[in-house]
Amino acid sequence: MKRLALALLLAAPAHAETYPEASRVLAIGGAVTELVYALGEQDRLVGRDTTSNWPPEANALTDVGYMRALSPEGVLSVSPDLILAEEGAGPPEAVSVLKSANLPYVTVAEGYDAAGVLAKVDAVAEALGVPEKGHALHEKLAAQLTDAESKAKAVGQPKKVLFVLSLQGGRVMAGGTGTSADGIIRLAGAQNALADIQGYKPLTDEAVIKAAPDVILMMQRGDAKADATANGGDSLEAAKQSAQTMPAIAQTPAGRDGRIVIMDGLKLLGFGPRTGEAAIELHGLVYGGS
């Protein structure tokens, strides 16, 4: 386990862009914003995107819009001298305009495994010019991920988890491989019930029954309106009850046993500084605190 943590620690990028003088930082992407706070550099933030709702204090920052639907005008309205953006921020035309605006724009690569989230810590710390703080946060997170890995390896037969993104129109939208949902399920020592499907896809009743999940995982978005929109107008608790009574889900082991669990969406899928905690928490929910 120590060798794993050391190997991950040594994986930090050697030549990254660094802007220690930047005092007006705009964070785009929930995990990036969390990392700025976790590094103790939040006083440099002047704005955030709509997905950045943790910690709660971040909500007081100017919201420049949804990270995948940015406008250059909205972003530039906070006069940033550094933009830290998660991979996938867009649209591409807006990003192109921002990159040509003669201000630093750092893209923080996404990764849905232990190495990926630790590389994200390193990238944000390097961009902010605080390598010592980055090293400390890296070590803390690596220790949590190693703990999660130990719990995962202690599992005998992995349980199958189906991540349900939404229930709009009574249709299950679920996460397959290549997704952050798949990554956190694996870190928790479980098996994705949709290992033969790539990305997020709507499922037929037959596909849900065939997946035969032991546990169904749902997320809380941190906004009651967003949860209701994703679940056909139902509150999250109502959606959970509806899921359990859906004919297809009722025929799965998870449905029969009432094994439907809910976690905070950003913590669960963000792959930020709380990912180690999220993996351990999900492991407990899936395996009963083992």
Secondary structure in CASP SS format (residue, H / E / C, confidence):
PFRMAT SS
TARGET T0000
AUTHOR 0000-0000-0000
METHOD secondary structure of the structure
MODEL  1
M C 1.00
K H 1.00
R H 1.00
L H 1.00
A H 1.00
L H 1.00
A H 1.00
L H 1.00
L H 1.00
L C 1.00
A C 1.00
A C 1.00
P C 1.00
A C 1.00
H C 1.00
A C 1.00
E C 1.00
T C 1.00
Y C 1.00
P C 1.00
E C 1.00
A C 1.00
S C 1.00
R C 1.00
V E 1.00
L E 1.00
A E 1.00
I E 1.00
G C 1.00
G H 1.00
A H 1.00
V H 1.00
T H 1.00
E H 1.00
L H 1.00
V H 1.00
Y H 1.00
A H 1.00
L C 1.00
G C 1.00
E C 1.00
Q H 1.00
D H 1.00
R H 1.00
L E 1.00
V E 1.00
G E 1.00
R E 1.00
D C 1.00
T C 1.00
T C 1.00
S C 1.00
N C 1.00
W C 1.00
P C 1.00
P H 1.00
E H 1.00
A H 1.00
N H 1.00
A H 1.00
L C 1.00
T E 1.00
D E 1.00
V C 1.00
G C 1.00
Y C 1.00
M C 1.00
R C 1.00
A C 1.00
L C 1.00
S C 1.00
P H 1.00
E H 1.00
G H 1.00
V H 1.00
L H 1.00
S C 1.00
V C 1.00
S C 1.00
P C 1.00
D C 1.00
L E 1.00
I E 1.00
L E 1.00
A E 1.00
E E 1.00
E C 1.00
G C 1.00
A C 1.00
G C 1.00
P C 1.00
P H 1.00
E H 1.00
A H 1.00
V H 1.00
S H 1.00
V H 1.00
L H 1.00
K H 1.00
S C 1.00
A C 1.00
N C 1.00
L C 1.00
P C 1.00
Y E 1.00
V E 1.00
T E 1.00
V E 1.00
A C 1.00
E C 1.00
G C 1.00
Y C 1.00
D C 1.00
A H 1.00
A H 1.00
G H 1.00
V H 1.00
L H 1.00
A H 1.00
K H 1.00
V H 1.00
D H 1.00
A H 1.00
V H 1.00
A H 1.00
E H 1.00
A H 1.00
L H 1.00
G C 1.00
V C 1.00
P H 1.00
E H 1.00
K H 1.00
G H 1.00
H H 1.00
A H 1.00
L H 1.00
H H 1.00
E H 1.00
K H 1.00
L H 1.00
A H 1.00
A H 1.00
Q H 1.00
L H 1.00
T H 1.00
D H 1.00
A H 1.00
E H 1.00
S H 1.00
K H 1.00
A H 1.00
K H 1.00
A C 1.00
V C 1.00
G C 1.00
Q C 1.00
P C 1.00
K C 1.00
K E 1.00
V E 1.00
L E 1.00
F E 1.00
V E 1.00
L E 1.00
S E 1.00
L C 1.00
Q H 1.00
G H 1.00
G H 1.00
R C 1.00
V E 1.00
M E 1.00
A E 1.00
G E 1.00
G C 1.00
T E 1.00
G C 1.00
T C 1.00
S H 1.00
A H 1.00
D H 1.00
G H 1.00
I H 1.00
I H 1.00
R H 1.00
L H 1.00
A C 1.00
G C 1.00
A C 1.00
Q E 1.00
N E 1.00
A C 1.00
L C 1.00
A C 1.00
D C 1.00
I C 1.00
Q E 1.00
G C 1.00
Y E 1.00
K E 1.00
P E 1.00
L E 1.00
T C 1.00
D H 1.00
E H 1.00
A H 1.00
V H 1.00
I H 1.00
K H 1.00
A H 1.00
A C 1.00
P C 1.00
D C 1.00
V E 1.00
I E 1.00
L E 1.00
M E 1.00
M E 1.00
Q E 1.00
R C 1.00
G C 1.00
D C 1.00
A H 1.00
K H 1.00
A H 1.00
D H 1.00
A H 1.00
T H 1.00
A H 1.00
N C 1.00
G C 1.00
G C 1.00
D C 1.00
S C 1.00
L H 1.00
E H 1.00
A H 1.00
A H 1.00
K H 1.00
Q H 1.00
S H 1.00
A H 1.00
Q H 1.00
T H 1.00
M C 1.00
P H 1.00
A H 1.00
I H 1.00
A H 1.00
Q C 1.00
T C 1.00
P H 1.00
A H 1.00
G H 1.00
R H 1.00
D H 1.00
G C 1.00
R C 1.00
I E 1.00
V E 1.00
I E 1.00
M E 1.00
D E 1.00
G H 1.00
L H 1.00
K H 1.00
L H 1.00
L H 1.00
G C 1.00
F C 1.00
G C 1.00
P C 1.00
R C 1.00
T H 1.00
G H 1.00
E H 1.00
A H 1.00
A H 1.00
I H 1.00
E H 1.00
L H 1.00
H H 1.00
G H 1.00
L H 1.00
V H 1.00
Y H 1.00
G C 1.00
G C 1.00
S C 1.00
END
